[in-house]
Amino acid sequence: MSTATTSKEKVAQVILPSELLAHWQGHRTLTRKVIEAFPDKDFFEFSIGGMRPFSKMVDELLSIAGPGIQEIVTGKAVAFTEEVAHGNSKTKVLELWDKTTEDINANWSKIGVEKFHDTIKLFGEYEGTILSSIQYFIDNEIHHRGQGYVYLRSLGIEPPMFYDRTEA
Amino acid sequence: MSTATTSKEKVAQVILPSELLAHWQGHRTLTRKVIEAFPDKDFFEFSIGGMRPFSKMVDELLSIAGPGIQEIVTGKAVAFTEEVAHGNSKTKVLELWDKTTEDINANWSKIGVEKFHDTIKLFGEYEGTILSSIQYFIDNEIHHRGQGYVYLRSLGIEPPMFYDRTEA
């Protein structure tokens, strides 16, 4: 098996598992900056056009990312819930964000490159492959963060640069 | 070479070039629906918080996608311009969108799987790999389209479902 593994690693790949992780965590670093940019009150209350406040979108991201990767790794389906116990404290949200960062990193290495096309039914509900699920996690985060940018602009606050994925 | 190619294809990959293309075109199909959802006047004029109208964001997407892939395939740098000749006609924008869809498809097969980690300086300015450039194209589109969703909601218009990437 080790020879096969070695030969696998040497074969050209569009993206390596480690690169996909870095890509996602880079986006998560930027999303963290967007959370930080919101005044506390506006994070939990400000909205446009009847949409959710940014905090509720972040609850969704937190509910998907950590539990999603855990389910991918363990194969144990858990029911999806967007209830996040932060007690309307942005500090607590950021703590949960950082905890999720660690959880994703800890679980990621358990997803072998040969697993990404395995089919799963995430949260007992969403059918796809491990790859399509992770793509959804990332894309959904970019989508809602883009909405957070409009909220910030509407509040007269300059958002972080879209391409800045480095930690502050 | 054909044996090597065959063995390559059989090796486990996170994502195949053809899958990355389908992922991007799926997103582009959704963005097309968002363009269609805007009333003509609002597409070119409506904005929030001093941001660009959605048409200007779409100009940016059109300026990046087709020319970007062409530069990736030909290696010939072209200066970046966001001037798109649509004469403030949404019909013309949609025509250019569909032309870009064809251009991307036509060029994509010329990017071999072994090319994605090659470094490039896109539009003579943006350094990265072919992979990171294409990831930027996709992510930037999701980001701005998410902003378009807020514009639509603010206009009282229901946007298309985020997960619906199929053609109408």
Boltz contact constraints between the chains, C-beta under 6 A:
constraints:
  - contact:
      token1: [A, 8]
      token2: [B, 11]
      max_distance: 6.0
  - contact:
      token1: [A, 11]
      token2: [B, 8]
      max_distance: 6.0
  - contact:
      token1: [A, 11]
      token2: [B, 11]
      max_distance: 6.0
  - contact:
      token1: [A, 12]
      token2: [B, 113]
      max_distance: 6.0
  - contact:
      token1: [A, 12]
      token2: [B, 114]
      max_distance: 6.0
  - contact:
      token1: [A, 13]
      token2: [B, 13]
      max_distance: 6.0
  - contact:
      token1: [A, 14]
      token2: [B, 15]
      max_distance: 6.0
  - contact:
      token1: [A, 14]
      token2: [B, 17]
      max_distance: 6.0
  - contact:
      token1: [A, 14]
      token2: [B, 20]
      max_distance: 6.0
  - contact:
      token1: [A, 14]
      token2: [B, 116]
      max_distance: 6.0
  - contact:
      token1: [A, 15]
      token2: [B, 14]
      max_distance: 6.0
  - contact:
      token1: [A, 15]
      token2: [B, 131]
      max_distance: 6.0
  - contact:
      token1: [A, 17]
      token2: [B, 14]
      max_distance: 6.0
  - contact:
      token1: [A, 20]
      token2: [B, 14]
      max_distance: 6.0
  - contact:
      token1: [A, 48]
      token2: [B, 150]
      max_distance: 6.0
  - contact:
      token1: [A, 48]
      token2: [B, 154]
      max_distance: 6.0
  - contact:
      token1: [A, 49]
      token2: [B, 153]
      max_distance: 6.0
  - contact:
      token1: [A, 49]
      token2: [B, 154]
      max_distance: 6.0
  - contact:
      token1: [A, 51]
      token2: [B, 153]
      max_distance: 6.0
  - contact:
      token1: [A, 113]
      token2: [B, 12]
      max_distance: 6.0
  - contact:
      token1: [A, 114]
      token2: [B, 12]
      max_distance: 6.0
  - contact:
      token1: [A, 116]
      token2: [B, 14]
      max_distance: 6.0
  - contact:
      token1: [A, 131]
      token2: [B, 15]
      max_distance: 6.0
  - contact:
      token1: [A, 139]
      token2: [B, 142]
      max_distance: 6.0
  - contact:
      token1: [A, 142]
      token2: [B, 139]
      max_distance: 6.0
  - contact:
      token1: [A, 142]
      token2: [B, 142]
      max_distance: 6.0
  - contact:
      token1: [A, 142]
      token2: [B, 143]
      max_distance: 6.0
  - contact:
      token1: [A, 143]
      token2: [B, 142]
      max_distance: 6.0
  - contact:
      token1: [A, 143]
      token2: [B, 146]
      max_distance: 6.0
  - contact:
      token1: [A, 146]
      token2: [B, 143]
      max_distance: 6.0
  - contact:
      token1: [A, 146]
      token2: [B, 146]
      max_distance: 6.0
  - contact:
      token1: [A, 146]
      token2: [B, 147]
      max_distance: 6.0
  - contact:
      token1: [A, 147]
      token2: [B, 146]
      max_distance: 6.0
  - contact:
      token1: [A, 147]
      token2: [B, 150]
      max_distance: 6.0
  - contact:
      token1: [A, 150]
      token2: [B, 48]
      max_distance: 6.0
  - contact:
      token1: [A, 150]
      token2: [B, 147]
      max_distance: 6.0
  - contact:
      token1: [A, 150]
      token2: [B, 150]
      max_distance: 6.0
  - contact:
      token1: [A, 153]
      token2: [B, 49]
      max_distance: 6.0
  - contact:
      token1: [A, 153]
      token2: [B, 51]
      max_distance: 6.0
  - contact:
      token1: [A, 154]
      token2: [B, 48]
      max_distance: 6.0
  - contact:
      token1: [A, 154]
      token2: [B, 49]
      max_distance: 6.0
